[in-house]
Amino acid sequence: MIVVATADFEVYHGVVNELRERGTAFTTLEPDEELPERATVVVTGADNAETFADATTVVADPDEPRRAVDQALAAVRGNGGRTVIGVDPGQRPGIAVLTGETIVAAFQVPLGDAVDVIQREAADAPSPIVRIGDGSRLESAKLVNELDDVTVELVDETGTTPYLGTGARGMGDVLAAVNIARLEGDVVDAREIEPTDGEIQVIKDRSREESEHNRAIDELLARRVAAGELTIDEALAEHRDDDTATETTGTDGSDGS
């Protein structure tokens, strides 16, 4: 059983709410009370950590109650294995965090936010591993190349996207991430991709759709987007700056006056 024992109100409030949302059985007591015999793990604040030195203890950060609950649940289950983060790459990657066979967290975020989410979930986990699907070549390469200080495997994602029945629309990328997390891949440090003409055209088409003036970026900027050097928005901003500079100097190189 999980026991929440802390005099820190913020820790207590955050952890108890997180446990209730997950439907987890737990009990609470004051830090000076005796632990029940069924206590498996104690969640407490930094001020009371030494009080429970003889028990399996999780010291909760008041700003990150979910992480404390993840650790407590892992302790209750005997840890059940290492932390594995599966990623289904794309413009909005699906991300699934597993401890052993248990899914402890899931996300779907814009590509630009994915590395921060993955690194945050891997932090403090013992020997975490990140498994990224090999589809969406440009997006997966960007993720592989930007992830540091964590083991990354590239996984054959064939057949990982499940059939979605009624009411499950929008869950496909996250469920695929779960399946990717459960597959072994090849350890990689980097992934170099030469974009095809079709991939460059897709980027230019997307830039036109997102442009205020229905204008696409040029091929050079599109290649920088493909390499992960720029986002579409950043490329559009550079494109606008180039156009402004051209209009200011004039097409003949004069200052326009």
C-alpha positions in Angstrom: 0.0 0.0 0.0 1.1 3.6 -0.7 1.2 5.8 2.3 1.2 9.6 2.0 2.9 11.1 5.1 3.9 14.7 5.0 3.5 18.0 6.7 4.0 19.9 3.4 0.5 20.9 2.3 1.5 21.4 -1.4 3.1 17.9 -1.5 0.1 16.4 0.2 -2.4 18.1 -2.0 -0.6 17.3 -5.3 0.2 13.7 -4.5 -3.3 12.8 -3.1 -5.0 14.4 -6.1 -2.8 12.5 -8.5 -3.4 9.2 -6.7 -7.2 9.8 -6.8 -7.2 10.6 -10.5 -5.5 7.3 -11.1 -7.8 5.3 -8.9 -5.0 4.1 -6.7 -5.5 2.7 -3.2 -3.6 4.7 -0.6 -3.8 5.9 2.9 -2.6 9.1 4.7 -1.1 9.8 8.1 0.8 12.4 10.0 4.6 12.1 9.8 4.9 11.2 13.5 2.4 8.3 13.3 3.5 4.7 13.0 3.4 3.2 9.6 0.8 0.4 9.0 2.1 -3.1 8.4 0.8 -3.1 4.9 2.8 0.0 3.9 4.9 -0.7 0.8 6.1 2.8 0.0 5.9 6.1 1.7 5.5 9.4 -0.2 6.7 12.3 1.8 8.2 15.8 1.5 11.8 16.8 1.8 11.3 18.0 5.4 10.2 14.5 6.5 12.5 12.3 4.4 14.7 11.2 7.3 11.7 10.3 9.4 11.1 7.3 7.1 14.7 6.3 6.5 13.9 2.6 7.3 11.1 2.4 4.7 11.0 2.6 0.9 10.5 6.3 0.5 9.7 8.6 -2.4 10.5 12.3 -1.7 8.0 14.4 -3.7 8.7 17.7 -5.3 5.6 19.9 -4.7 5.9 21.0 -8.4 6.0 17.5 -9.8 3.5 15.3 -7.9 3.0 13.0 -11.0 6.7 12.0 -11.0 6.5 11.1 -7.3 3.4 9.0 -7.9 5.1 7.2 -10.9 8.0 6.3 -8.6 5.7 5.1 -5.9 3.7 2.9 -8.3 6.9 1.5 -9.7 8.0 0.6 -6.1 4.7 -1.1 -5.4 5.0 -3.2 -8.5 8.6 -4.1 -7.7 9.7 -1.6 -10.3 8.7 -4.1 -13.1 11.6 -3.1 -15.3 13.3 0.0 -16.8 11.7 3.2 -18.1 11.1 3.0 -21.8 9.8 6.0 -23.8 8.2 5.1 -27.2 7.8 7.8 -29.8 5.7 7.7 -33.0 7.3 10.5 -35.0 5.5 13.1 -37.0 4.5 16.8 -36.8 2.7 16.0 -33.6 4.5 12.9 -32.2 2.8 10.4 -30.0 4.9 9.7 -26.8 4.3 6.9 -24.4 6.2 6.3 -21.1 6.3 2.7 -19.8 7.7 1.3 -16.6 8.0 -2.4 -17.4 4.7 -3.2 -19.1 2.8 -0.4 -17.3 2.0 2.8 -19.2 2.6 5.6 -16.7 2.2 8.6 -19.0 1.2 9.6 -22.6 1.5 12.7 -24.6 0.9 14.2 -28.0 2.8 17.5 -28.6 4.1 19.6 -31.5 7.4 18.4 -32.9 9.2 21.4 -31.5 8.2 20.4 -27.9 8.8 16.7 -28.2 12.5 16.6 -27.2 11.8 18.6 -24.0 9.0 16.2 -23.1 11.2 13.1 -23.7 14.1 14.5 -21.8 11.9 15.5 -18.9 10.4 12.0 -18.7 13.8 10.4 -18.9 15.3 12.5 -16.2 16.0 10.7 -12.9 14.9 7.4 -14.4 17.5 4.6 -14.0 19.0 3.7 -17.4 16.0 5.0 -19.5 15.8 4.1 -23.2 14.0 6.0 -25.9 12.6 4.1 -28.9 11.7 6.1 -32.0 9.8 4.7 -34.9 11.7 4.9 -38.3 8.7 6.3 -40.2 8.3 10.0 -40.9 12.0 10.1 -41.8 12.7 13.8 -41.4 10.9 14.1 -38.1 12.4 11.0 -36.6 15.9 12.2 -37.7 15.3 15.5 -36.0 14.4 13.7 -32.7 17.3 11.3 -32.9 19.8 14.1 -33.6 18.6 16.4 -30.8 18.3 13.8 -28.0 21.5 13.8 -25.8 22.6 11.8 -22.8 20.0 9.1 -23.3 20.1 5.8 -25.1 18.1 6.0 -28.4 17.0 3.1 -30.5 15.5 3.3 -34.0 12.6 0.9 -34.3 10.9 -0.6 -37.4 7.4 0.8 -36.8 5.7 -1.4 -39.4 2.3 -2.5 -38.1 2.5 -0.4 -34.9 -0.5 1.8 -35.7 -3.6 0.0 -34.5 -7.1 -0.1 -35.9 -9.1 2.6 -34.3 -12.8 1.8 -33.5 -15.6 4.2 -32.8 -14.7 6.9 -30.4 -10.9 6.3 -30.6 -10.1 8.9 -33.2 -7.0 10.9 -32.4 -5.5 8.1 -30.2 -3.6 6.4 -33.0 -0.2 8.1 -32.6 -0.1 7.6 -28.8 -1.1 3.9 -29.2 1.5 3.4 -31.9 4.1 4.9 -29.4 3.1 2.3 -26.9 3.7 -0.5 -29.4 7.0 1.1 -30.5 8.2 1.2 -26.9 7.7 -2.6 -26.7 9.9 -3.3 -29.7 13.6 -3.6 -29.7 15.5 -1.5 -32.2 19.0 -0.5 -33.2 21.0 1.9 -31.0 21.8 5.1 -32.9 23.7 8.3 -32.1 22.5 10.2 -35.2 20.4 9.8 -38.3 21.4 11.5 -41.5 18.6 11.9 -44.0 18.9 13.4 -47.5 15.4 14.7 -48.2 13.8 13.6 -51.4 12.3 16.0 -53.9 8.8 15.0 -52.7 9.7 15.7 -49.1 11.0 19.1 -50.0 7.8 19.9 -51.9 5.7 18.8 -48.9 7.6 21.3 -46.7 7.2 24.1 -49.3 3.4 23.3 -49.6 3.1 23.4 -45.8 4.9 26.7 -45.7 2.4 28.1 -48.3 -0.5 26.9 -46.2 0.9 28.6 -43.0 1.9 31.8 -44.8 -0.2 34.9 -44.3 0.3 35.7 -48.0 0.0 32.2 -49.5 3.7 32.3 -50.5 6.0 29.2 -50.2 9.6 29.3 -48.9 12.4 28.6 -51.3 14.2 25.3 -51.7 17.2 26.4 -49.6 15.0 27.2 -46.6 13.0 24.1 -47.2 16.2 22.0 -47.0 17.1 23.7 -43.7 13.6 22.8 -42.3 14.2 19.2 -43.5 17.5 19.1 -41.6 15.8 20.3 -38.4 17.7 23.7 -38.5 14.6 25.7 -38.7 10.9 25.3 -38.0 8.3 26.3 -40.7 7.6 29.5 -38.8 11.3 30.4 -38.6 11.7 29.7 -42.3 8.8 31.9 -43.1 10.2 34.7 -41.0 13.5 34.5 -42.8 11.7 34.4 -46.1 9.8 37.6 -45.2 13.0 39.3 -44.1 14.7 38.4 -47.4 11.7 39.9 -49.3 11.8 43.0 -47.2 15.5 43.5 -47.8 15.0 43.0 -51.6 12.3 45.6 -51.6 14.4 48.1 -49.6 17.5 47.8 -51.8 15.7 47.6 -55.1 16.2 44.9 -57.7 19.2 46.8 -59.2 21.0 46.8 -55.9 20.3 50.5 -55.2 18.9 51.7 -51.9 15.5 52.2 -53.4 15.6 56.0 -53.3 
